[in-house]
């Protein structure tokens, strides 16, 4: 048994934040029914790269799910959805606030049908506030949430983080909210609504940037690869590239000084404490770079690791996916898609000892399971399903 076995999730989400949340639930056993618009489906089915006609982007976010089509603009489809809600545990949607209410499918209406329903809404700015109705994409919330202002080289312009963390983090918080609501339901028997705003989530992960500003009044700026308050904690220049070193306490700094043959640095008044090293970071980096440039990345990594000093290379993606630690942890997995064939993707990062997740099916084709779901969940006959198709309900 997986931990979420037998939970039925109605997943109305599109593109990234919501589908990522649904994928996590599916990986751990939930029956995630991805409900898509007929003919077009999730927007991300049209996003590259493609394997034949199938989107690798879509496939990487929708594994372990079943797909059915449902035209929610049709009143009969909305009635069908309400019947499905009676049998479901969780509804996840990432429409703009108010959309589900226009369909009369908002949380209040669905809770009347099923008081145990857990309703998770993930939107750009949440269900309240002056920005409630504004549309948002990842780059918008990265910009508005402040993370771009502290990302990039020192003195440079704001830079978007390379992965879509505005979406991914919102998806993660949505799953956390769902899990907490499930725990509450076990005790109370009642569901609730979860309201996650992508902008809120960006603020929540700014950690020391928020703390620094609120305490000092100084607006944080981009610092390149270095940490704003721990030194040395950045990239240093070796013969053939950069080495990341994190000497995050006094003992590690002393070890580093000894390793590079400059024990006197730990006694230097400029570098005697972490606070002083941070104040004099430019001087310390110049000294350390002059030492690191004498050896290759591999030579430094071998010596630093032997000394127990946290370090690592700056890997490109091609190196990450074949890294022995990544392989050993099953973080690159294969799925067999009915059209695209064998597809590799990122694995499951949460390792549970008793009830682990697994990837049991590839992402579905559009509407692949419509008939199966309607028969199984609602007991509809083939004839009844045929009429729904004729009437453009599904």
C-alpha angles and dihedrals in degrees: 000000000000116000095252096040114147095016112129116214123191103206113197094165131122139201112358127325097052097036089051090054091047091049092055090052091048093049089061097049109277116140096238111194108197107209112203137176112264117262097002106043125176112002089235092067083079095050120101156265095077134199100204102313095333122100114235087199091059093042092053092057104038107049120137091026132114119224129218130167123233127170102216091186086071114082090218090056091052090051089051091050091053089054089051091051089060088063097038135090102198138026118196122188137163102191121135108277112276096028096103090044089056087056089047087241099112122131095268092055094044093047088058088057095042118011089191094060117121109210118197118190117187114186139154098263106006132251096293139043135060093292094051094114098041117112117235142191129187094267091051094056093041087057098042094039094060101242093112090056091062097039126090138037120331109273092011132117123277113282131203113238107252096239122056094256093158088067099033095051091048089052091051093049089048090056091047089052092049092050092050091048090051090052091050091048091054088060101035105026090229134108128215144193123270116205114194122177119194091218091053089052092052091053091048093059098047088090109162094021090063092042093050094050096044092049101039105021089228114133109233117237134194113286102182112230099339129101115245096227109017121072133223092024110126148066122310126196116252127180093272105025142312133326122200113222126183112190093171101172141030095266092052091047091052090050091050093050091050093047094054093044096251105107089152091072092074088059095044108116089228092057105028095113136024091250091053092046089053091050090051098036096132093055093047093048092051090054095046094045089054088059100039093053089069096070139041126257092254092049092052094045091052093051096041093049091048089054092049094245114146109247143144146171122257097248125204115223093260089059094044095057093054097039109131093229091052091049093046090053093050092242094144111056138175128232128184110227119198092232107017097043121209111013126182121210143156115294133224114294097195110081113197116190099210105023108026123180122241141188106243104160138026122242111290129251113246108287092353094145102032097115093040093053096046091049094044101040102033103019094236119167126235088253093053091048090049090056091050088055092048090052092048092241092128 
